[in-house]
């Protein structure tokens, strides 16, 4: 049995994102430099993992209220 090759770079995912999501032509995709590709993917701006303190700050800034709860409790309109 042979060892499976190790993938050092997620090429399949990156190609799928570039050609499918960004709708780049194959020529445009393969001409990108890695820094350009990283910028398009958003790797440089990836959000940090949320912390308990950050969640609590957001909850204090945007508290749940009864008026917002009531909006979700309404029955959907059937258009009549």
mmCIF file of the N, C-alpha and C atoms, coordinates in Angstrom:
data_MODEL
# 
_entry.id   MODEL 
# 
loop_
_atom_site.group_PDB 
_atom_site.id 
_atom_site.type_symbol 
_atom_site.label_atom_id 
_atom_site.label_alt_id 
_atom_site.label_comp_id 
_atom_site.label_asym_id 
_atom_site.label_entity_id 
_atom_site.label_seq_id 
_atom_site.pdbx_PDB_ins_code 
_atom_site.Cartn_x 
_atom_site.Cartn_y 
_atom_site.Cartn_z 
_atom_site.occupancy 
_atom_site.B_iso_or_equiv 
_atom_site.pdbx_formal_charge 
_atom_site.auth_seq_id 
_atom_site.auth_comp_id 
_atom_site.auth_asym_id 
_atom_site.auth_atom_id 
_atom_site.pdbx_PDB_model_num 
ATOM 1   N N  . UNK A 1 1  ? 0.851   -1.178 0.000   1.00 0.00 ? 1  UNK A N  1 
ATOM 2   C CA . UNK A 1 1  ? 0.000   0.000  0.000   1.00 0.00 ? 1  UNK A CA 1 
ATOM 3   C C  . UNK A 1 1  ? 0.894   1.237  0.000   1.00 0.00 ? 1  UNK A C  1 
ATOM 4   N N  . UNK A 1 2  ? 0.551   2.210  -0.818  1.00 0.00 ? 2  UNK A N  1 
ATOM 5   C CA . UNK A 1 2  ? 1.361   3.424  -0.883  1.00 0.00 ? 2  UNK A CA 1 
ATOM 6   C C  . UNK A 1 2  ? 0.814   4.470  0.072   1.00 0.00 ? 2  UNK A C  1 
ATOM 7   N N  . UNK A 1 3  ? 1.699   5.332  0.508   1.00 0.00 ? 3  UNK A N  1 
ATOM 8   C CA . UNK A 1 3  ? 1.280   6.422  1.388   1.00 0.00 ? 3  UNK A CA 1 
ATOM 9   C C  . UNK A 1 3  ? 0.538   7.478  0.568   1.00 0.00 ? 3  UNK A C  1 
ATOM 10  N N  . UNK A 1 4  ? -0.528  8.044  1.149   1.00 0.00 ? 4  UNK A N  1 
ATOM 11  C CA . UNK A 1 4  ? -1.193  9.142  0.439   1.00 0.00 ? 4  UNK A CA 1 
ATOM 12  C C  . UNK A 1 4  ? -0.283  10.367 0.445   1.00 0.00 ? 4  UNK A C  1 
ATOM 13  N N  . UNK A 1 5  ? -0.329  11.137 -0.624  1.00 0.00 ? 5  UNK A N  1 
ATOM 14  C CA . UNK A 1 5  ? 0.474   12.348 -0.677  1.00 0.00 ? 5  UNK A CA 1 
ATOM 15  C C  . UNK A 1 5  ? -0.085  13.373 0.291   1.00 0.00 ? 5  UNK A C  1 
ATOM 16  N N  . UNK A 1 6  ? 0.826   14.091 0.921   1.00 0.00 ? 6  UNK A N  1 
ATOM 17  C CA . UNK A 1 6  ? 0.401   15.143 1.837   1.00 0.00 ? 6  UNK A CA 1 
ATOM 18  C C  . UNK A 1 6  ? 0.124   16.410 1.047   1.00 0.00 ? 6  UNK A C  1 
ATOM 19  N N  . UNK A 1 7  ? -0.965  17.036 1.356   1.00 0.00 ? 7  UNK A N  1 
ATOM 20  C CA . UNK A 1 7  ? -1.306  18.297 0.700   1.00 0.00 ? 7  UNK A CA 1 
ATOM 21  C C  . UNK A 1 7  ? -0.762  19.443 1.549   1.00 0.00 ? 7  UNK A C  1 
ATOM 22  N N  . UNK A 1 8  ? 0.183   20.180 1.001   1.00 0.00 ? 8  UNK A N  1 
ATOM 23  C CA . UNK A 1 8  ? 0.757   21.303 1.726   1.00 0.00 ? 8  UNK A CA 1 
ATOM 24  C C  . UNK A 1 8  ? 0.003   22.598 1.457   1.00 0.00 ? 8  UNK A C  1 
ATOM 25  N N  . UNK A 1 9  ? -0.748  22.630 0.402   1.00 0.00 ? 9  UNK A N  1 
ATOM 26  C CA . UNK A 1 9  ? -1.527  23.810 0.053   1.00 0.00 ? 9  UNK A CA 1 
ATOM 27  C C  . UNK A 1 9  ? -2.877  23.327 -0.463  1.00 0.00 ? 9  UNK A C  1 
ATOM 28  N N  . UNK A 1 10 ? -3.965  23.924 0.009   1.00 0.00 ? 10 UNK A N  1 
ATOM 29  C CA . UNK A 1 10 ? -5.305  23.446 -0.385  1.00 0.00 ? 10 UNK A CA 1 
ATOM 30  C C  . UNK A 1 10 ? -5.691  23.893 -1.797  1.00 0.00 ? 10 UNK A C  1 
ATOM 31  N N  . UNK A 1 11 ? -4.958  23.384 -2.795  1.00 0.00 ? 11 UNK A N  1 
ATOM 32  C CA . UNK A 1 11 ? -5.176  23.829 -4.169  1.00 0.00 ? 11 UNK A CA 1 
ATOM 33  C C  . UNK A 1 11 ? -6.613  23.644 -4.638  1.00 0.00 ? 11 UNK A C  1 
ATOM 34  N N  . UNK A 1 12 ? -7.216  22.513 -4.346  1.00 0.00 ? 12 UNK A N  1 
ATOM 35  C CA . UNK A 1 12 ? -8.585  22.268 -4.828  1.00 0.00 ? 12 UNK A CA 1 
ATOM 36  C C  . UNK A 1 12 ? -9.546  23.337 -4.316  1.00 0.00 ? 12 UNK A C  1 
ATOM 37  N N  . UNK A 1 13 ? -9.436  23.680 -3.044  1.00 0.00 ? 13 UNK A N  1 
ATOM 38  C CA . UNK A 1 13 ? -10.317 24.702 -2.469  1.00 0.00 ? 13 UNK A CA 1 
ATOM 39  C C  . UNK A 1 13 ? -10.035 26.078 -3.051  1.00 0.00 ? 13 UNK A C  1 
ATOM 40  N N  . UNK A 1 14 ? -8.762  26.394 -3.223  1.00 0.00 ? 14 UNK A N  1 
ATOM 41  C CA . UNK A 1 14 ? -8.383  27.706 -3.748  1.00 0.00 ? 14 UNK A CA 1 
ATOM 42  C C  . UNK A 1 14 ? -8.830  27.856 -5.200  1.00 0.00 ? 14 UNK A C  1 
ATOM 43  N N  . UNK A 1 15 ? -8.642  26.823 -5.995  1.00 0.00 ? 15 UNK A N  1 
ATOM 44  C CA . UNK A 1 15 ? -9.071  26.871 -7.397  1.00 0.00 ? 15 UNK A CA 1 
ATOM 45  C C  . UNK A 1 15 ? -10.591 26.990 -7.473  1.00 0.00 ? 15 UNK A C  1 
ATOM 46  N N  . UNK A 1 16 ? -11.295 26.210 -6.656  1.00 0.00 ? 16 UNK A N  1 
ATOM 47  C CA . UNK A 1 16 ? -12.763 26.274 -6.634  1.00 0.00 ? 16 UNK A CA 1 
ATOM 48  C C  . UNK A 1 16 ? -13.229 27.686 -6.260  1.00 0.00 ? 16 UNK A C  1 
ATOM 49  N N  . UNK A 1 17 ? -12.570 28.310 -5.278  1.00 0.00 ? 17 UNK A N  1 
ATOM 50  C CA . UNK A 1 17 ? -12.930 29.663 -4.860  1.00 0.00 ? 17 UNK A CA 1 
ATOM 51  C C  . UNK A 1 17 ? -12.623 30.673 -5.968  1.00 0.00 ? 17 UNK A C  1 
ATOM 52  N N  . UNK A 1 18 ? -11.437 30.569 -6.552  1.00 0.00 ? 18 UNK A N  1 
ATOM 53  C CA . UNK A 1 18 ? -11.036 31.524 -7.584  1.00 0.00 ? 18 UNK A CA 1 
ATOM 54  C C  . UNK A 1 18 ? -11.875 31.445 -8.843  1.00 0.00 ? 18 UNK A C  1 
ATOM 55  N N  . UNK A 1 19 ? -12.089 30.226 -9.325  1.00 0.00 ? 19 UNK A N  1 
ATOM 56  C CA . UNK A 1 19 ? -12.843 30.061 -10.569 1.00 0.00 ? 19 UNK A CA 1 
ATOM 57  C C  . UNK A 1 19 ? -14.349 30.115 -10.346 1.00 0.00 ? 19 UNK A C  1 
ATOM 58  N N  . UNK A 1 20 ? -14.809 29.541 -9.241  1.00 0.00 ? 20 UNK A N  1 
ATOM 59  C CA . UNK A 1 20 ? -16.248 29.478 -8.986  1.00 0.00 ? 20 UNK A CA 1 
ATOM 60  C C  . UNK A 1 20 ? -16.802 30.719 -8.324  1.00 0.00 ? 20 UNK A C  1 
ATOM 61  N N  . UNK A 1 21 ? -16.261 31.075 -7.167  1.00 0.00 ? 21 UNK A N  1 
ATOM 62  C CA . UNK A 1 21 ? -16.804 32.197 -6.398  1.00 0.00 ? 21 UNK A CA 1 
ATOM 63  C C  . UNK A 1 21 ? -16.398 33.549 -6.997  1.00 0.00 ? 21 UNK A C  1 
ATOM 64  N N  . UNK A 1 22 ? -15.107 33.703 -7.278  1.00 0.00 ? 22 UNK A N  1 
ATOM 65  C CA . UNK A 1 22 ? -14.633 34.974 -7.831  1.00 0.00 ? 22 UNK A CA 1 
ATOM 66  C C  . UNK A 1 22 ? -14.863 35.087 -9.337  1.00 0.00 ? 22 UNK A C  1 
ATOM 67  N N  . UNK A 1 23 ? -15.152 33.961 -9.985  1.00 0.00 ? 23 UNK A N  1 
ATOM 68  C CA . UNK A 1 23 ? -15.408 33.900 -11.424 1.00 0.00 ? 23 UNK A CA 1 
ATOM 69  C C  . UNK A 1 23 ? -14.235 34.429 -12.254 1.00 0.00 ? 23 UNK A C  1 
ATOM 70  N N  . UNK A 1 24 ? -13.027 34.107 -11.807 1.00 0.00 ? 24 UNK A N  1 
ATOM 71  C CA . UNK A 1 24 ? -11.836 34.453 -12.577 1.00 0.00 ? 24 UNK A CA 1 
ATOM 72  C C  . UNK A 1 24 ? -11.705 33.484 -13.743 1.00 0.00 ? 24 UNK A C  1 
ATOM 73  N N  . UNK A 1 25 ? -11.133 33.945 -14.831 1.00 0.00 ? 25 UNK A N  1 
ATOM 74  C CA . UNK A 1 25 ? -10.817 33.023 -15.917 1.00 0.00 ? 25 UNK A CA 1 
ATOM 75  C C  . UNK A 1 25 ? -9.605  32.206 -15.478 1.00 0.00 ? 25 UNK A C  1 
ATOM 76  N N  . UNK A 1 26 ? -9.410  31.023 -16.027 1.00 0.00 ? 26 UNK A N  1 
ATOM 77  C CA . UNK A 1 26 ? -8.225  30.249 -15.654 1.00 0.00 ? 26 UNK A CA 1 
ATOM 78  C C  . UNK A 1 26 ? -6.927  31.033 -15.874 1.00 0.00 ? 26 UNK A C  1 
ATOM 79  N N  . UNK A 1 27 ? -6.852  31.773 -16.969 1.00 0.00 ? 27 UNK A N  1 
ATOM 80  C CA . UNK A 1 27 ? -5.651  32.560 -17.242 1.00 0.00 ? 27 UNK A CA 1 
ATOM 81  C C  . UNK A 1 27 ? -5.426  33.608 -16.154 1.00 0.00 ? 27 UNK A C  1 
ATOM 82  N N  . UNK A 1 28 ? -6.485  34.316 -15.773 1.00 0.00 ? 28 UNK A N  1 
ATOM 83  C CA . UNK A 1 28 ? -6.360  35.337 -14.728 1.00 0.00 ? 28 UNK A CA 1 
ATOM 84  C C  . UNK A 1 28 ? -5.993  34.699 -13.391 1.00 0.00 ? 28 UNK A C  1 
ATOM 85  N N  . UNK A 1 29 ? -6.592  33.545 -13.088 1.00 0.00 ? 29 UNK A N  1 
ATOM 86  C CA . UNK A 1 29 ? -6.293  32.858 -11.828 1.00 0.00 ? 29 UNK A CA 1 
ATOM 87  C C  . UNK A 1 29 ? -4.817  32.490 -11.745 1.00 0.00 ? 29 UNK A C  1 
ATOM 88  N N  . UNK A 1 30 ? -4.275  31.862 -12.783 1.00 0.00 ? 30 UNK A N  1 
ATOM 89  C CA . UNK A 1 30 ? -2.896  31.384 -12.740 1.00 0.00 ? 30 UNK A CA 1 
ATOM 90  C C  . UNK A 1 30 ? -1.876  32.509 -12.843 1.00 0.00 ? 30 UNK A C  1 
ATOM 91  N N  . UNK A 1 31 ? -2.285  33.697 -13.243 1.00 0.00 ? 31 UNK A N  1 
ATOM 92  C CA . UNK A 1 31 ? -1.372  34.839 -13.284 1.00 0.00 ? 31 UNK A CA 1 
ATOM 93  C C  . UNK A 1 31 ? -1.268  35.543 -11.928 1.00 0.00 ? 31 UNK A C  1 
ATOM 94  N N  . UNK A 1 32 ? -2.158  35.229 -11.000 1.00 0.00 ? 32 UNK A N  1 
ATOM 95  C CA . UNK A 1 32 ? -2.124  35.868 -9.681  1.00 0.00 ? 32 UNK A CA 1 
ATOM 96  C C  . UNK A 1 32 ? -0.880  35.447 -8.909  1.00 0.00 ? 32 UNK A C  1 
ATOM 97  N N  . UNK A 1 33 ? -0.322  36.402 -8.182  1.00 0.00 ? 33 UNK A N  1 
ATOM 98  C CA . UNK A 1 33 ? 0.754   36.059 -7.252  1.00 0.00 ? 33 UNK A CA 1 
ATOM 99  C C  . UNK A 1 33 ? 0.098   35.575 -5.960  1.00 0.00 ? 33 UNK A C  1 
ATOM 100 N N  . UNK A 1 34 ? 0.852   34.908 -5.110  1.00 0.00 ? 34 UNK A N  1 
ATOM 101 C CA . UNK A 1 34 ? 0.277   34.451 -3.837  1.00 0.00 ? 34 UNK A CA 1 
ATOM 102 C C  . UNK A 1 34 ? -0.203  35.617 -2.976  1.00 0.00 ? 34 UNK A C  1 
ATOM 103 N N  . UNK A 1 35 ? 0.521   36.752 -2.893  1.00 0.00 ? 35 UNK A N  1 
ATOM 104 C CA . UNK A 1 35 ? -0.032  37.879 -2.133  1.00 0.00 ? 35 UNK A CA 1 
ATOM 105 C C  . UNK A 1 35 ? -1.351  38.399 -2.717  1.00 0.00 ? 35 UNK A C  1 
ATOM 106 N N  . UNK A 1 36 ? -1.471  38.428 -4.048  1.00 0.00 ? 36 UNK A N  1 
ATOM 107 C CA . UNK A 1 36 ? -2.728  38.854 -4.668  1.00 0.00 ? 36 UNK A CA 1 
ATOM 108 C C  . UNK A 1 36 ? -3.848  37.870 -4.351  1.00 0.00 ? 36 UNK A C  1 
ATOM 109 N N  . UNK A 1 37 ? -3.540  36.597 -4.433  1.00 0.00 ? 37 UNK A N  1 
ATOM 110 C CA . UNK A 1 37 ? -4.529  35.565 -4.135  1.00 0.00 ? 37 UNK A CA 1 
ATOM 111 C C  . UNK A 1 37 ? -4.971  35.646 -2.677  1.00 0.00 ? 37 UNK A C  1 
ATOM 112 N N  . UNK A 1 38 ? -4.019  35.854 -1.785  1.00 0.00 ? 38 UNK A N  1 
ATOM 113 C CA . UNK A 1 38 ? -4.337  35.993 -0.360  1.00 0.00 ? 38 UNK A CA 1 
ATOM 114 C C  . UNK A 1 38 ? -5.255  37.184 -0.130  1.00 0.00 ? 38 UNK A C  1 
ATOM 115 N N  . UNK A 1 39 ? -4.981  38.300 -0.803  1.00 0.00 ? 39 UNK A N  1 
ATOM 116 C CA . UNK A 1 39 ? -5.824  39.485 -0.650  1.00 0.00 ? 39 UNK A CA 1 
ATOM 117 C C  . UNK A 1 39 ? -7.239  39.227 -1.159  1.00 0.00 ? 39 UNK A C  1 
ATOM 118 N N  . UNK A 1 40 ? -7.370  38.520 -2.291  1.00 0.00 ? 40 UNK A N  1 
ATOM 119 C CA . UNK A 1 40 ? -8.695  38.221 -2.834  1.00 0.00 ? 40 UNK A CA 1 
ATOM 120 C C  . UNK A 1 40 ? -9.486  37.290 -1.928  1.00 0.00 ? 40 UNK A C  1 
ATOM 121 N N  . UNK A 1 41 ? -8.788  36.335 -1.335  1.00 0.00 ? 41 UNK A N  1 
ATOM 122 C CA . UNK A 1 41 ? -9.448  35.379 -0.449  1.00 0.00 ? 41 UNK A CA 1 
ATOM 123 C C  . UNK A 1 41 ? -9.807  36.037 0.878   1.00 0.00 ? 41 UNK A C  1 
ATOM 124 N N  . UNK A 1 42 ? -9.064  37.061 1.259   1.00 0.00 ? 42 UNK A N  1 
ATOM 125 C CA . UNK A 1 42 ? -9.321  37.734 2.525   1.00 0.00 ? 42 UNK A CA 1 
ATOM 126 C C  . UNK A 1 42 ? -8.490  37.179 3.655   1.00 0.00 ? 42 UNK A C  1 
ATOM 127 N N  . UNK A 1 43 ? -7.444  36.435 3.342   1.00 0.00 ? 43 UNK A N  1 
ATOM 128 C CA . UNK A 1 43 ? -6.605  35.840 4.373   1.00 0.00 ? 43 UNK A CA 1 
ATOM 129 C C  . UNK A 1 43 ? -5.920  36.851 5.257   1.00 0.00 ? 43 UNK A C  1 
ATOM 130 N N  . UNK A 1 44 ? -5.537  37.985 4.695   1.00 0.00 ? 44 UNK A N  1 
ATOM 131 C CA . UNK A 1 44 ? -4.860  39.005 5.489   1.00 0.00 ? 44 UNK A CA 1 
ATOM 132 C C  . UNK A 1 44 ? -5.822  39.677 6.456   1.00 0.00 ? 44 UNK A C  1 
ATOM 133 N N  . UNK A 1 45 ? -7.106  39.667 6.129   1.00 0.00 ? 45 UNK A N  1 
ATOM 134 C CA . UNK A 1 45 ? -8.103  40.325 6.966   1.00 0.00 ? 45 UNK A CA 1 
ATOM 135 C C  . UNK A 1 45 ? -8.966  39.335 7.735   1.00 0.00 ? 45 UNK A C  1 
ATOM 136 N N  . UNK A 1 46 ? -8.489  38.114 7.887   1.00 0.00 ? 46 UNK A N  1 
ATOM 137 C CA . UNK A 1 46 ? -9.296  37.100 8.559   1.00 0.00 ? 46 UNK A CA 1 
ATOM 138 C C  . UNK A 1 46 ? -9.626  37.552 9.981   1.00 0.00 ? 46 UNK A C  1 
ATOM 139 N N  . UNK A 1 47 ? -10.882 37.434 10.374  1.00 0.00 ? 47 UNK A N  1 
ATOM 140 C CA . UNK A 1 47 ? -11.252 37.869 11.720  1.00 0.00 ? 47 UNK A CA 1 
ATOM 141 C C  . UNK A 1 47 ? -10.635 36.970 12.780  1.00 0.00 ? 47 UNK A C  1 
ATOM 142 N N  . UNK A 1 48 ? -10.400 37.566 13.923  1.00 0.00 ? 48 UNK A N  1 
ATOM 143 C CA . UNK A 1 48 ? -9.860  36.803 15.036  1.00 0.00 ? 48 UNK A CA 1 
ATOM 144 C C  . UNK A 1 48 ? -10.981 35.991 15.671  1.00 0.00 ? 48 UNK A C  1 
ATOM 145 N N  . UNK A 1 49 ? -10.616 34.966 16.386  1.00 0.00 ? 49 UNK A N  1 
ATOM 146 C CA . UNK A 1 49 ? -11.593 34.141 17.073  1.00 0.00 ? 49 UNK A CA 1 
ATOM 147 C C  . UNK A 1 49 ? -12.285 34.964 18.154  1.00 0.00 ? 49 UNK A C  1 
ATOM 148 N N  . UNK A 1 50 ? -13.585 34.791 18.270  1.00 0.00 ? 50 UNK A N  1 
ATOM 149 C CA . UNK A 1 50 ? -14.344 35.512 19.284  1.00 0.00 ? 50 UNK A CA 1 
ATOM 150 C C  . UNK A 1 50 ? -13.962 35.032 20.677  1.00 0.00 ? 50 UNK A C  1 
ATOM 151 N N  . UNK A 1 51 ? -13.973 35.958 21.604  1.00 0.00 ? 51 UNK A N  1 
ATOM 152 C CA . UNK A 1 51 ? -13.691 35.629 23.001  1.00 0.00 ? 51 UNK A CA 1 
ATOM 153 C C  . UNK A 1 51 ? -14.945 35.880 23.824  1.00 0.00 ? 51 UNK A C  1 
ATOM 154 N N  . UNK A 1 52 ? -14.961 35.354 25.006  1.00 0.00 ? 52 UNK A N  1 
ATOM 155 C CA . UNK A 1 52 ? -16.092 35.579 25.917  1.00 0.00 ? 52 UNK A CA 1 
ATOM 156 C C  . UNK A 1 52 ? -16.244 37.073 26.188  1.00 0.00 ? 52 UNK A C  1 
ATOM 157 N N  . UNK A 1 53 ? -15.127 37.767 26.409  1.00 0.00 ? 53 UNK A N  1 
ATOM 158 C CA . UNK A 1 53 ? -15.168 39.208 26.687  1.00 0.00 ? 53 UNK A CA 1 
ATOM 159 C C  . UNK A 1 53 ? -15.756 39.961 25.487  1.00 0.00 ? 53 UNK A C  1 
ATOM 160 N N  . UNK A 1 54 ? -15.355 39.584 24.278  1.00 0.00 ? 54 UNK A N  1 
ATOM 161 C CA . UNK A 1 54 ? -15.889 40.228 23.080  1.00 0.00 ? 54 UNK A CA 1 
ATOM 162 C C  . UNK A 1 54 ? -17.383 39.989 22.922  1.00 0.00 ? 54 UNK A C  1 
ATOM 163 N N  . UNK A 1 55 ? -17.819 38.757 23.196  1.00 0.00 ? 55 UNK A N  1 
ATOM 164 C CA . UNK A 1 55 ? -19.243 38.436 23.125  1.00 0.00 ? 55 UNK A CA 1 
ATOM 165 C C  . UNK A 1 55 ? -20.030 39.247 24.144  1.00 0.00 ? 55 UNK A C  1 
ATOM 166 N N  . UNK A 1 56 ? -19.521 39.339 25.363  1.00 0.00 ? 56 UNK A N  1 
ATOM 167 C CA . UNK A 1 56 ? -20.207 40.109 26.403  1.00 0.00 ? 56 UNK A CA 1 
ATOM 168 C C  . UNK A 1 56 ? -20.285 41.588 26.034  1.00 0.00 ? 56 UNK A C  1 
ATOM 169 N N  . UNK A 1 57 ? -19.231 42.118 25.409  1.00 0.00 ? 57 UNK A N  1 
ATOM 170 C CA . UNK A 1 57 ? -19.254 43.519 24.979  1.00 0.00 ? 57 UNK A CA 1 
ATOM 171 C C  . UNK A 1 57 ? -20.323 43.733 23.911  1.00 0.00 ? 57 UNK A C  1 
ATOM 172 N N  . UNK A 1 58 ? -20.432 42.808 22.954  1.00 0.00 ? 58 UNK A N  1 
ATOM 173 C CA . UNK A 1 58 ? -21.474 42.914 21.932  1.00 0.00 ? 58 UNK A CA 1 
ATOM 174 C C  . UNK A 1 58 ? -22.870 42.792 22.535  1.00 0.00 ? 58 UNK A C  1 
ATOM 175 N N  . UNK A 1 59 ? -23.028 41.897 23.504  1.00 0.00 ? 59 UNK A N  1 
ATOM 176 C CA . UNK A 1 59 ? -24.334 41.729 24.151  1.00 0.00 ? 59 UNK A CA 1 
ATOM 177 C C  . UNK A 1 59 ? -24.728 42.988 24.916  1.00 0.00 ? 59 UNK A C  1 
ATOM 178 N N  . UNK A 1 60 ? -23.740 43.665 25.518  1.00 0.00 ? 60 UNK A N  1 
ATOM 179 C CA . UNK A 1 60 ? -24.030 44.909 26.229  1.00 0.00 ? 60 UNK A CA 1 
ATOM 180 C C  . UNK A 1 60 ? -24.362 46.027 25.242  1.00 0.00 ? 60 UNK A C  1 
ATOM 181 N N  . UNK A 1 61 ? -23.678 46.044 24.115  1.00 0.00 ? 61 UNK A N  1 
ATOM 182 C CA . UNK A 1 61 ? -23.896 47.083 23.113  1.00 0.00 ? 61 UNK A CA 1 
ATOM 183 C C  . UNK A 1 61 ? -25.218 46.891 22.375  1.00 0.00 ? 61 UNK A C  1 
ATOM 184 N N  . UNK A 1 62 ? -25.612 45.652 22.157  1.00 0.00 ? 62 UNK A N  1 
ATOM 185 C CA . UNK A 1 62 ? -26.834 45.345 21.410  1.00 0.00 ? 62 UNK A CA 1 
ATOM 186 C C  . UNK A 1 62 ? -27.712 44.388 22.216  1.00 0.00 ? 62 UNK A C  1 
ATOM 187 N N  . UNK A 1 63 ? -28.310 44.876 23.308  1.00 0.00 ? 63 UNK A N  1 
ATOM 188 C CA . UNK A 1 63 ? -29.099 43.972 24.158  1.00 0.00 ? 63 UNK A CA 1 
ATOM 189 C C  . UNK A 1 63 ? -30.400 43.541 23.481  1.00 0.00 ? 63 UNK A C  1 
ATOM 190 N N  . UNK A 1 64 ? -30.843 42.345 23.836  1.00 0.00 ? 64 UNK A N  1 
ATOM 191 C CA . UNK A 1 64 ? -32.148 41.882 23.374  1.00 0.00 ? 64 UNK A CA 1 
ATOM 192 C C  . UNK A 1 64 ? -33.209 42.690 24.104  1.00 0.00 ? 64 UNK A C  1 
ATOM 193 N N  . UNK A 1 65 ? -34.263 43.042 23.387  1.00 0.00 ? 65 UNK A N  1 
ATOM 194 C CA . UNK A 1 65 ? -35.352 43.794 24.007  1.00 0.00 ? 65 UNK A CA 1 
ATOM 195 C C  . UNK A 1 65 ? -36.661 43.091 23.713  1.00 0.00 ? 65 UNK A C  1 
ATOM 196 N N  . UNK A 1 66 ? -37.669 43.425 24.463  1.00 0.00 ? 66 UNK A N  1 
ATOM 197 C CA . UNK A 1 66 ? -38.983 42.818 24.267  1.00 0.00 ? 66 UNK A CA 1 
ATOM 198 C C  . UNK A 1 66 ? -39.557 43.207 22.914  1.00 0.00 ? 66 UNK A C  1 
ATOM 199 N N  . UNK A 1 67 ? -39.304 44.425 22.445  1.00 0.00 ? 67 UNK A N  1 
ATOM 200 C CA . UNK A 1 67 ? -39.867 44.834 21.156  1.00 0.00 ? 67 UNK A CA 1 
ATOM 201 C C  . UNK A 1 67 ? -39.266 44.010 20.015  1.00 0.00 ? 67 UNK A C  1 
ATOM 202 N N  . UNK A 1 68 ? -37.970 43.684 20.118  1.00 0.00 ? 68 UNK A N  1 
ATOM 203 C CA . UNK A 1 68 ? -37.380 42.866 19.056  1.00 0.00 ? 68 UNK A CA 1 
ATOM 204 C C  . UNK A 1 68 ? -37.858 41.425 19.169  1.00 0.00 ? 68 UNK A C  1 
ATOM 205 N N  . UNK A 1 69 ? -38.112 40.954 20.392  1.00 0.00 ? 69 UNK A N  1 
ATOM 206 C CA . UNK A 1 69 ? -38.636 39.601 20.561  1.00 0.00 ? 69 UNK A CA 1 
ATOM 207 C C  . UNK A 1 69 ? -40.031 39.489 19.956  1.00 0.00 ? 69 UNK A C  1 
ATOM 208 N N  . UNK A 1 70 ? -40.832 40.537 20.085  1.00 0.00 ? 70 UNK A N  1 
ATOM 209 C CA . UNK A 1 70 ? -42.197 40.513 19.574  1.00 0.00 ? 70 UNK A CA 1 
ATOM 210 C C  . UNK A 1 70 ? -42.211 40.445 18.051  1.00 0.00 ? 70 UNK A C  1 
ATOM 211 N N  . UNK A 1 71 ? -41.241 41.059 17.415  1.00 0.00 ? 71 UNK A N  1 
ATOM 212 C CA . UNK A 1 71 ? -41.196 41.041 15.949  1.00 0.00 ? 71 UNK A CA 1 
ATOM 213 C C  . UNK A 1 71 ? -41.012 39.630 15.424  1.00 0.00 ? 71 UNK A C  1 
ATOM 214 N N  . UNK A 1 72 ? -40.283 38.813 16.155  1.00 0.00 ? 72 UNK A N  1 
ATOM 215 C CA . UNK A 1 72 ? -40.057 37.441 15.715  1.00 0.00 ? 72 UNK A CA 1 
ATOM 216 C C  . UNK A 1 72 ? -41.224 36.529 16.070  1.00 0.00 ? 72 UNK A C  1 
ATOM 217 N N  . UNK A 1 73 ? -42.053 36.940 17.011  1.00 0.00 ? 73 UNK A N  1 
ATOM 218 C CA . UNK A 1 73 ? -43.157 36.099 17.453  1.00 0.00 ? 73 UNK A CA 1 
ATOM 219 C C  . UNK A 1 73 ? -44.378 36.224 16.547  1.00 0.00 ? 73 UNK A C  1 
ATOM 220 N N  . UNK A 1 74 ? -44.420 37.231 15.694  1.00 0.00 ? 74 UNK A N  1 
ATOM 221 C CA . UNK A 1 74 ? -45.579 37.428 14.822  1.00 0.00 ? 74 UNK A CA 1 
ATOM 222 C C  . UNK A 1 74 ? -45.690 36.289 13.824  1.00 0.00 ? 74 UNK A C  1 
ATOM 223 N N  . UNK A 1 75 ? -46.922 35.951 13.500  1.00 0.00 ? 75 UNK A N  1 
ATOM 224 C CA . UNK A 1 75 ? -47.178 34.939 12.484  1.00 0.00 ? 75 UNK A CA 1 
ATOM 225 C C  . UNK A 1 75 ? -46.843 35.527 11.120  1.00 0.00 ? 75 UNK A C  1 
ATOM 226 N N  . UNK A 1 76 ? -46.263 34.747 10.237  1.00 0.00 ? 76 UNK A N  1 
ATOM 227 C CA . UNK A 1 76 ? -45.964 35.279 8.901   1.00 0.00 ? 76 UNK A CA 1 
ATOM 228 C C  . UNK A 1 76 ? -47.242 35.580 8.136   1.00 0.00 ? 76 UNK A C  1 
ATOM 229 N N  . UNK A 1 77 ? -47.209 36.634 7.359   1.00 0.00 ? 77 UNK A N  1 
ATOM 230 C CA . UNK A 1 77 ? -48.365 37.023 6.560   1.00 0.00 ? 77 UNK A CA 1 
ATOM 231 C C  . UNK A 1 77 ? -48.500 36.079 5.373   1.00 0.00 ? 77 UNK A C  1 
ATOM 232 N N  . UNK A 1 78 ? -49.733 35.702 5.065   1.00 0.00 ? 78 UNK A N  1 
ATOM 233 C CA . UNK A 1 78 ? -49.938 34.831 3.909   1.00 0.00 ? 78 UNK A CA 1 
ATOM 234 C C  . UNK A 1 78 ? -50.319 35.641 2.671   1.00 0.00 ? 78 UNK A C  1 
ATOM 235 N N  . UNK A 1 79 ? -50.216 36.988 2.767   1.00 0.00 ? 79 UNK A N  1 
ATOM 236 C CA . UNK A 1 79 ? -50.467 37.844 1.613   1.00 0.00 ? 79 UNK A CA 1 
ATOM 237 C C  . UNK A 1 79 ? -51.922 38.155 1.349   1.00 0.00 ? 79 UNK A C  1 
ATOM 238 N N  . UNK A 1 80 ? -52.821 37.791 2.262   1.00 0.00 ? 80 UNK A N  1 
ATOM 239 C CA . UNK A 1 80 ? -54.251 38.083 2.044   1.00 0.00 ? 80 UNK A CA 1 
ATOM 240 C C  . UNK A 1 80 ? -54.632 39.414 2.599   1.00 0.00 ? 80 UNK A C  1 
# 
